[in-house]
Amino acid sequence: MVSMHSSPMGELGTRDTGGMSVYVGEVSRRLAENGCAVDIFTRLQHSKSVEMMEPFPNVRVIHLAAGPPAPLPHLVLYHHLPKFFENLEAFRTTQGIHYDLVHSHYYLSGQIGQWARKRWLVPHVSMFHTLGLLKNRIAGSEKEPELRVTLERYLAAKCDCILAGTAREKRHLIDLYGVLPQKIQVVPCGVDRDRFHPGDKGEARARLGLNGTARVILYVGRFDPIKGVDRLLEAAHRLRPHLNLRVVLVGGGGDRAPEDEALRSKCRKLSMEDCVSFAGRKNHDELADYYRAADVLVLPSHYESFGLVVLEALACGLPVVAMRVGVVEDVIRNGLNGWIVEDNSAESLAEGMRRVFEGQGAPGKTVDMIGATVEDYDWRVVADAIHDRYQLLTGRADAHDNLRLAGCHCVSGQGALS
């Protein structure tokens, strides 16, 4: 696995540690259970990080030096890609390892994957997670650099297989990047149902200090502008005269982060300081209680490649309001487990929440029923599908040989697209 810019061991909710990091860690863990030996390569971002750790049996996370040990902008990371690959090769040579396949995550790691493919003569599986061209269509003035789009086009043409999380993403790859349909395999993300499952709402609220009868509107994720959290606050403001509600925002960069302060300023302008809670970043074990305690999860994003929080919320029996981004149209059924809105305007989000609140308590609509709507989205099923694709690419579809996989986390580096 190659995921240079985002480590599966990083703190969830920080700028480069989100759904992709969860994906890399969970898939690697389940692949190891299938008999694979997985090495995940990521960039050393903190001087105190352990050089190599084994979070799960047969899964190692290797931190490689490439640039200063600190978070860096992606364009800066690009110029450290050659050093990252040089250190990866030094590790591989010293360890005497022959990898059977390389699976890269994000466009920066994709360049590492292509260098590895050429040097090692092994298949390269790529997963983009987000697409630069698509983000540019909806990101307003914050455009993705041309370098990213160029590198994505190159990777789409040169890698052996692309994994897409949804059929929608597959269509985008075909329409925007000209990828041949047969090169793309749709394999959705998953959810850890041992961790995320229905529980007692009252007990969860008591543990979180969410006492009272207010409707709890939950948001989980980063506070980047593309996530549309400001629209959620505006939507809640529209509902407030009619409902006793509380908005709980999980995530963000901390009290002094500019994106956090922008939302706090928004709350002050809307006179909503008394009903909006900034809960900060939470680990997965803590998150489950927030899903169980809430009445609705709102995903107000302008763009999502998948949206893992949708699966996590549904698995806990929590309905979801969102527009057609990521996995939403594949799993949300209006009136059953949430509501799909046509856009993420404050008006549409407020109407979606109103419909969900009106339908709660209807006969037969239980948290267990909502949880059952994502019972097929299990990380073990996801890993099985990916393992089958690996076997085909390595010519082992009919064999039982174990694979050794290299995974690189994105780092930037100079060099021609080779």
PyMOL commands that set and color helices and strands:
alter all, ss='L'
color gray80, all
select helices_A, chain A and resi 19-33+74-78+81-95+107-120+132-138+146-158+167-177+181-183+201-208+225-227+229-239+258-269+273-275+284-293+308-315+328-331+346-359+367-372+379-393
alter helices_A, ss='H'
color red, helices_A
select strands_A, chain A and resi 37-43+52-56+59-64+101-105+124-127+161-164+184-186+215-221+245-251+276-280+296-299+320-323+338-341+404-408
alter strands_A, ss='S'
color yellow, strands_A
deselect
rebuild
show_as cartoon
